[in-house]
Amino acid sequence: MSTLDGSIVNVALPTISADIGVKMNQAEWVVSIYLMTVCACLLLFGKIGDSFGKVMVFKWGTVVFVLGSLLCGIPGSLTILLVARVIQAIGASMTMATGTGIITEVFPMSERGKALGLMGSFVSLGSITGPGVGGLILHHLDWSYIFWINVPVGLVTIILGQRYLPKDRFHSGKRIDVVGFITFALSIMSFFGGVFIGQEIGFDHGLTIGLMAVALTSLVAFYRIEKRVEDPLVQFTIFNNKMFTVSLLAASLIFVNNYFANVILPFYLQNLRGLTSSKAGLIMMIYPLVMVVGAPISGVLSDKVGPLILCLFGLVLLTVSQLSYMLVGAETSLYLFMIIPALMGLGNALFQPPNNTIVMGSVNMQDLGVAGSLNSLARNFGMVVGVSLSTTVLYNAMSAKMGEKVTTYLADRPDVFVYGMNVTYFVSFLICLVALMMTGWRYVKGRTKWD
């Protein structure tokens, strides 16, 4: 539910905009504020989980998320909706920051890959199927139900959690670095604010530059504070663990890559190929369906053959899929085209669960909460960067081809879009290639321990 709500609202923005009487660019903050708040709070709740108990934070996070979802669906003003989205995002970040740590803590190494694989399936399914699920709900119900659908599911989760979630095994009792959290949150909020506002008014605008300056200054202050305090939000020595750091970077790059497809494919399938939204949605569902079936199998294989070789093979498939997207044109057979998202789904299924196993298995027990929150931060950060970078590359490439500024699909010039799409997927291919090389290094260095 928490990852689904990062993308499910996109499809409802025109309806929400008209219903509450605001412009579309203002309504887009309903999506942006959620992603910004989740990223800003992940480290805090990861540390609270390590200090006072991950299961406790997870349970309360579910309650807060359900409350936020209930408030989001109540019709009112944009301000009320944004406040409700912040509440919902705080609850989501509490569950995201602790869920992986709970699984790593309670499962033995021999079963950890399978468990993380199952969790990874639903994380990815939520991230990718948002627009499709949102469209289905909107077709039959009011936009409020996009949020209210979480309430019954959340209540069942709370009841099951009370019965089945174990008691916390470990908590350090360390103090929380509040000043560190404030500087980190300010850095995240101003950076993403600069990205989203920059897309609207331009990245050379004074407001955008000012926000980026605040983000950089806050990040430097955060680093200095964390190096000085006794109980920092993030112990930077955790990044001395090269296996952990490389795995985290690879995860972030792959989520950047995944969201290139989320942005580009609706234009290609609906605008260029003339498919209905339902048919386009079915084709886009190939990727998450392969992912949700393949990830648990990948988790089991990870326990048997080791995670590093699966990560490497998965990234080879992902890199090939991006290379294939570069060759797609206006006349490409749709049957051949459908092989590409299937290949991409299989690559992700082979990469993500084993990579999560490596991330969480590379740290000490007392750092599982922070490691899990950093893993979730890498995923969410990659998602936001992927959305913003893909649209920036696409429209700049289309503008270069057209010889004038382009910010939308041009119905009378499909060749301009195809050119922009191919350039965008070339960038996505390079991102995958970097992740593949990093994972190749990781395989050579770590196969003695992991395989």
Secondary structure, DSSP 8 states (H G I E B T S, - for coil): -TTGGGTTTGGGHHHHHHHHT--HHHHTHHHHHHHHHHHHHHHHHHHHHHHH-HHHHHHHHHHHHHHHHHHHTS---HHHHHHHHHHHHHHHHHHHHHHHHHHHHHS-HHHHHHHHHHHHHHHHHHHHHHHHHHHHHHHHS-TTHHHHTHHHHHHHHHHHHHHHS------------HHHHHHHHHHHHHHHHHHHHHHHH-TTSHHHHHHHHHHHHHHHHHHHHHHHSSS-SS-GGGGG-HHHHHHHHHHHHHHHHHHHHHHHHHIIIIIIS---HHHHHHHHTHHHHHHHHHHHHHHHHHHHH-HHHHHHHHHHHHHHHHHHHHT--TT--HHHHTHHHHHHHHHHHHHHHHHHHHHHHTS-GGGHHHHHHHHHHHHHHHHHHHHHHHHHHHHHHHHHHHTS---S--TT-HHHHHHHHHHHHHHHHHHHHHHHHHHHHHHHHHHHHH-
